[in-house]
Amino acid sequence: MRSSRLGTRRRAGAVERLSGGEAPASQCQPRIVAFGHGSGGSISADYSVVDLVDASRISFMLRPKSRGSFSEQVKELLSTLQSGLKQQGQCVMVVIQTVFLRNASAQAECERIFAEHYGAAVPVTNFVLQPPCCGAALALEAWAIAGATARVEHFGPHAVAVSYDSVRWVYCAGIQSRNVGPGAYPLAMDVLGNMESSLAKAGTGFEHVVRTWF
């Protein structure tokens, strides 16, 4: 509801500028999206912050700078991620992440390091076999939520619910098909069945799904 009202105000403001020229600086609304600051106050493309009034969503896109072992690269990314979270100055939780891997065989080690780092609050995670163009062993895209009213609920390894400002979002990730037979149809039906179970654990279903990615 709040997002809708904000959108209306922004559209109305655009109409006023078209009909009456530039709006005075005192009437300009604050930016909704802001980029993070790196060391020395420089603008960083590593993350951005979306201000939702009662909460903030932080988006990270990270690549390791070192080319050490796989374990060293993962730990470097997690250290960079942790530094970005601390800069928010409030309680922040990573709720969903996507890992782009150069080698599929590295997934098990990556999952082990995540378990050690996050503990019981491991974000729901997608693994994509897509080598980063920078030559690194992996890249990490992560979304976090911050705010006094934000609440995060975990429903096993594949579903998490995020609540803020009277809105509740459920995210599913890491759902894969089992070896149920040849062909795309049985594999897709198996994935959808697993996803349905994960959604049910979080108290929702396909009738509320707004986006999927296969």
FENJO-V563964 format. One record per backbone hydrogen bond with DSSP energy under -1.0 kcal/mol. CO is the residue of the C=O (numbers start at 0). NH is the residue of the N-H. E is the energy in kcal/mol with one decimal. If there is no record, write none. Layout:
co,nh,e
CO,NH,E
CO,NH,E
This chain:
co,nh,e
0,4,-2.2
1,5,-2.6
2,6,-2.6
3,7,-2.1
4,8,-2.2
5,9,-2.4
6,10,-2.4
7,11,-2.7
8,12,-2.5
9,13,-2.0
10,14,-2.1
11,15,-2.2
12,16,-2.0
13,17,-2.0
14,18,-2.0
15,19,-2.4
16,20,-1.4
23,26,-1.8
24,27,-1.1
31,50,-3.1
33,48,-3.6
35,43,-3.1
37,40,-1.5
41,37,-3.8
45,60,-2.8
46,35,-2.6
47,58,-2.7
48,33,-2.4
49,56,-2.3
51,53,-2.3
54,51,-2.8
55,145,-2.5
56,49,-3.3
57,143,-2.5
58,47,-2.0
59,141,-1.9
61,139,-2.7
68,72,-2.2
69,73,-2.4
70,74,-2.4
71,75,-1.9
72,76,-2.0
73,77,-2.3
74,78,-2.1
75,79,-2.3
76,80,-2.7
77,81,-2.5
78,82,-2.0
79,83,-2.0
80,84,-2.1
81,85,-2.2
82,86,-1.3
84,87,-1.4
85,88,-1.4
92,144,-2.4
94,123,-1.7
95,142,-2.8
96,125,-2.4
97,140,-2.7
98,127,-3.2
99,138,-1.5
102,105,-1.6
103,106,-1.8
105,109,-2.1
106,110,-2.6
107,111,-1.9
108,112,-2.1
109,113,-2.3
110,114,-2.2
111,115,-1.8
112,116,-2.1
113,117,-3.2
114,118,-1.6
117,120,-1.4
123,96,-2.2
125,98,-3.1
127,100,-2.8
127,129,-1.8
131,134,-1.6
136,101,-2.3
138,99,-2.6
139,61,-3.2
140,97,-3.1
141,59,-3.2
142,94,-2.4
142,95,-1.4
143,57,-2.2
144,92,-2.3
145,55,-2.6
150,162,-2.8
152,160,-2.9
157,172,-1.5
158,154,-2.7
159,170,-3.1
160,152,-2.6
161,168,-3.1
162,150,-2.4
163,166,-2.0
166,163,-2.5
168,161,-3.2
170,159,-2.1
177,179,-1.9
182,186,-1.0
183,187,-2.9
184,188,-2.6
185,189,-1.9
186,190,-2.2
187,191,-2.6
188,192,-2.1
189,193,-2.2
190,194,-2.6
191,195,-2.4
192,196,-1.7
193,197,-1.9
194,198,-2.7
195,199,-2.2
196,200,-1.8
197,201,-1.2
198,203,-2.3
199,202,-1.6
204,207,-2.0
205,208,-1.4
